[in-house]
Amino acid sequence: MKKFCGIVFCLLLVTTFAFAQRKEGLTGKFVPSDSHTLLFCGQNNTDSEEFVKINGKVPAGFMIYTSLQNLEALDEDVEYGTGKMSGNFILNNYKKAALQIGLFLVGSLDSVIDGSLDDNIKKLGEWITKANVPVFLRIGYEFDFPENNYDPELYKQAFRYIVEKFDEQKVKNVAYVWHSYASYAPKGIEQWYPGDEYVDWCAISYFANPQWFPMIQFTKAHNKPLMLAECSPTIGTNATEADKIKWYRILFKFIQSKDIKALCYINANWDEQAMFEQFAWGNSKLNVSENIKNYWLENIKDERFINLDKLYKEIKK
């Protein structure tokens, strides 16, 4: 995979198009070197702290969520029913760690496109710039999840609009992530694709039974790095220790064989979270058993996985 350093995004003002066209041919931003994988964790403050203690090192970055409508969980802790989280908690407690931000756009695509949310786009861009760390922004994450109901054409327009607004602001420390929920999409994922010039990373959710093949093929065709943007063994409350270790074994083999460039692990007990307890997904915390913790540690110590101590040596800016 080709990687480029010091790319400056340029806007070409072409009046015949609804959106200014960005420089083409980008293959990614903040991409680690070959055979390396950035390690992230989440997705609330407490679970992230616990992950750091288990991992023995601060990971390359942490996961948070916000919405363009309200810009919550940036400066102040917010409780969505999944535990308190905020960007400032990460920035204050884990200096220079990267951020992976899920940007919720459900119900707001029209407001993005017609300019109603321009002030919030500007505020978000300013917040990212001030953070002064690598930020991986999942714009309208899980674009193909049926409950999100993202119209493909409106989604593409909104994605491009946000990127171009950030270009106008000269937001340099952001990589744009196009994230599929990796399940059945009858018409294919391509219908939601904003274009190579707008996307730095592709991503999938990796839970109980991900349908990863379409995105693997897509990333090869478009020469994009692939992120497991939400990853956790949601294989059921009654899953045995052996079941979970099998899940981890398949995960690590998948990362190795497909050269996955970022792993974002959700260290959560889903059955204790108000937003998810009804689904009986089970407990995905790494310390749920000593054997599971040890299995994780044995695999994650591989030199492939990049923690914060090696982050800035690895990523391409």
C-alpha positions in Angstrom: 0.0 0.0 0.0 1.4 3.4 -0.9 1.5 6.0 1.8 2.0 9.7 1.5 3.5 12.1 4.0 2.7 15.8 4.3 -0.3 15.8 2.0 -2.0 19.2 1.8 -5.6 18.9 0.7 -6.5 21.4 -2.1 -9.9 22.7 -3.1 -10.6 23.1 -6.8 -13.4 25.5 -7.3 -15.4 24.0 -10.1 -18.7 25.7 -10.5 -20.3 22.9 -12.5 -20.2 20.6 -9.5 -22.3 20.8 -6.3 -19.2 20.2 -4.3 -15.6 21.4 -4.8 -13.4 18.5 -5.7 -10.5 17.5 -3.4 -7.2 16.2 -4.6 -7.5 12.6 -5.8 -5.3 9.6 -5.3 -5.1 9.6 -1.5 -4.6 6.2 0.0 -4.9 7.0 3.7 -3.7 9.3 6.5 -2.2 8.3 9.8 -1.5 4.8 8.4 1.0 2.6 10.2 3.7 0.9 8.3 3.2 -2.5 6.7 2.3 -5.4 9.0 1.4 -3.0 11.9 -2.0 -2.3 13.5 -3.0 0.7 15.6 -4.6 -0.4 18.9 -7.6 1.6 20.2 -10.0 0.9 23.1 -13.3 2.2 24.4 -15.9 3.1 24.7 -16.5 4.8 28.1 -14.1 6.4 30.5 -14.1 3.6 33.1 -13.8 0.7 30.6 -11.0 2.5 28.9 -9.1 3.0 32.2 -9.6 -0.7 32.9 -8.3 -1.6 29.4 -5.1 0.4 30.0 -4.5 -1.5 33.3 -5.0 -4.9 31.7 -3.1 -4.0 28.5 -0.1 -2.8 30.6 0.4 0.1 28.1 -1.6 3.1 26.9 -3.1 2.1 23.5 -2.5 4.3 20.4 -5.9 5.8 20.9 -9.4 5.8 22.4 -13.0 5.8 21.1 -15.7 8.3 21.8 -19.1 9.3 20.2 -20.7 12.6 19.4 -23.5 14.0 17.2 -23.2 16.9 14.8 -26.6 18.1 16.1 -25.4 18.6 19.7 -21.6 18.0 19.8 -21.9 16.2 23.2 -19.1 14.2 24.8 -16.4 16.5 23.6 -15.7 18.8 26.5 -18.0 17.3 29.2 -18.8 13.8 30.2 -22.0 12.4 28.7 -23.9 9.3 29.6 -25.7 7.7 26.7 -26.6 4.5 28.6 -23.2 3.1 27.9 -21.2 4.8 30.7 -19.7 8.3 30.9 -17.4 9.3 28.1 -15.8 12.5 26.8 -13.0 13.6 24.6 -11.5 15.9 27.2 -11.2 12.9 29.7 -9.0 11.2 27.1 -7.0 14.3 26.3 -6.4 15.2 29.9 -5.5 11.6 31.1 -3.7 10.2 28.1 -1.6 12.9 26.6 -1.0 12.7 22.9 -3.2 9.6 22.5 -5.2 9.6 19.2 -9.0 9.8 19.1 -11.4 7.8 17.1 -14.7 9.7 17.0 -18.1 8.2 15.9 -20.0 11.1 14.4 -23.8 10.5 14.6 -25.8 11.9 11.6 -29.1 10.1 11.9 -31.9 12.5 11.0 -29.6 15.3 10.1 -28.3 14.7 6.5 -30.6 17.4 5.1 -29.5 19.9 7.7 -25.8 19.2 6.9 -26.4 19.7 3.2 -28.5 22.9 3.4 -25.9 24.5 5.7 -28.1 24.5 8.9 -25.3 22.8 10.8 -22.4 24.9 9.5 -21.8 26.4 12.9 -21.5 23.0 14.5 -19.2 21.8 11.7 -17.0 24.8 12.4 -17.0 24.1 16.2 -16.2 20.5 15.7 -13.3 21.4 13.3 -12.0 23.9 15.9 -12.2 21.3 18.7 -10.3 18.7 16.6 -7.6 21.2 15.7 -7.2 22.3 19.3 -7.0 18.6 20.4 -3.7 18.5 18.4 -3.7 14.7 18.2 -4.5 12.4 15.3 -8.3 12.1 15.0 -10.0 9.4 13.0 -13.5 10.7 12.3 -16.2 8.1 11.4 -18.7 10.3 9.5 -22.2 8.8 9.8 -20.8 5.6 11.1 -22.4 2.3 10.1 -23.8 4.0 7.0 -25.5 0.8 5.8 -27.2 -0.2 9.1 -30.9 -0.3 8.2 -32.0 1.5 11.4 -29.9 4.5 10.6 -31.9 4.9 7.4 -29.2 6.8 5.6 -30.3 7.6 2.0 -27.2 6.8 -0.1 -27.2 10.0 -2.2 -27.8 12.3 0.8 -25.3 10.4 2.8 -22.6 10.9 0.2 -23.4 14.6 -0.1 -23.3 15.1 3.6 -20.0 13.3 4.0 -18.4 15.4 1.2 -19.8 18.6 2.6 -18.3 18.0 6.1 -14.9 17.1 4.6 -14.9 20.2 2.4 -15.9 22.4 5.3 -13.0 21.0 7.3 -10.7 21.7 4.3 -11.8 25.3 4.3 -11.0 25.5 8.0 -7.6 23.8 7.3 -8.2 21.1 9.8 -5.0 19.1 9.3 -5.1 16.4 12.1 -8.1 14.4 10.9 -8.5 11.2 8.9 -11.9 10.5 7.4 -13.3 7.0 8.0 -16.1 5.4 5.9 -17.6 2.7 8.2 -19.9 -0.2 7.2 -21.7 -2.3 9.8 -20.6 -5.3 7.8 -23.9 -7.2 7.4 -26.1 -8.0 4.5 -26.5 -5.1 2.0 -28.6 -6.2 -1.0 -27.5 -3.4 -3.3 -23.9 -3.4 -2.1 -21.9 -0.9 -0.1 -20.7 1.1 -3.1 -23.9 3.1 -3.3 -22.9 5.0 -0.1 -19.3 5.7 -1.1 -18.4 9.4 -1.2 -15.3 8.8 -3.4 -11.6 8.0 -3.0 -10.7 11.7 -2.7 -12.9 12.1 0.4 -12.1 8.8 2.3 -8.9 8.1 4.1 -9.8 4.8 5.7 -12.5 2.2 5.3 -13.9 0.4 8.3 -16.2 -2.4 9.4 -17.9 -3.4 12.7 -16.6 -6.8 13.9 -18.9 -8.4 16.4 -20.5 -11.9 16.4 -20.6 -12.7 12.7 -19.3 -9.9 10.5 -19.8 -10.1 6.8 -16.4 -8.7 6.0 -15.8 -10.0 2.5 -17.4 -7.1 0.6 -15.3 -4.5 2.4 -12.1 -6.5 2.0 -12.7 -6.6 -1.7 -13.5 -2.9 -1.7 -10.4 -1.8 0.1 -8.2 -3.8 -2.3 -9.9 -2.2 -5.3 -9.6 1.3 -3.8 -6.2 0.9 -2.1 -7.5 2.0 1.3 -6.4 0.9 4.8 -9.0 -1.1 6.8 -10.0 -0.5 10.4 -12.1 -2.7 12.7 -13.9 0.4 14.0 -16.1 -1.4 16.6 -14.9 -4.8 17.8 -16.2 -6.9 20.6 -17.3 -10.6 21.1 -21.0 -10.0 21.4 -21.6 -13.8 21.1 -24.2 -14.1 23.9 -24.7 -14.1 27.7 -24.3 -17.8 27.7 -21.1 -18.0 25.7 -18.5 -20.1 27.4 -14.9 -19.2 28.0 -13.9 -21.6 25.2 -16.4 -19.9 22.9 -14.8 -16.5 23.6 -11.2 -17.7 23.2 -12.2 -19.2 19.8 -13.6 -15.8 18.8 -10.3 -14.0 19.8 -8.4 -16.7 17.9 -10.3 -16.0 14.7 -10.0 -12.2 15.3 -6.2 -12.3 15.6 -5.9 -14.6 12.6 -8.1 -12.2 10.6 -6.0 -9.2 11.5 -2.9 -11.0 10.5 -4.1 -12.5 7.3 -5.9 -9.3 6.0 -3.3 -6.9 7.4 -5.9 -4.9 9.3 -4.4 -1.5 10.1 -6.4 -0.5 13.2 -8.2 -2.5 15.9 -10.7 -0.6 18.1 -11.7 -2.9 20.9 -14.8 -2.2 23.0 -14.1 -3.4 26.5 -17.6 -3.6 27.8 -20.1 -5.7 29.8 -23.0 -5.2 27.4 -25.5 -6.8 29.8 -24.9 -4.0 32.4 -25.4 -1.2 29.9 -28.8 0.4 29.7 -28.6 0.9 25.9 -27.7 -2.7 25.2 -28.8 -4.9 28.1 -31.9 -6.2 26.2 -29.8 -7.8 23.5 -28.1 -10.3 25.8 -24.7 -9.9 24.1 -22.7 -10.9 27.1 -19.6 -9.6 28.9 -16.8 -8.6 26.5 -14.4 -7.3 29.2 -10.9 -8.7 28.9 -10.8 -9.5 32.6 -14.0 -11.6 32.6 -11.7 -14.5 33.2 -8.0 -15.1 33.8 -7.6 -17.3 30.7 -9.2 -14.8 28.4 -7.1 -12.0 29.8 -3.9 -14.1 29.3 -4.9 -15.1 25.8 -5.4 -11.4 24.9 -2.1 -10.4 26.4 -0.2 -13.2 24.7 -1.5 -12.1 21.3 -1.5 -8.3 21.7 2.1 -8.2 22.8 3.1 -9.1 19.2 5.1 -6.3 17.6 2.3 -5.8 15.0 0.2 -3.9 17.6 1.0 -0.2 18.0 0.5 1.4 21.4 0.9 5.1 22.2 4.7 4.7 22.9 5.2 4.0 19.2 2.3 5.8 17.6 4.1 8.8 16.2 7.0 6.8 14.9 4.5 4.6 12.9 1.8 6.8 11.4 2.1 8.7 8.2 0.9 12.3 8.6 
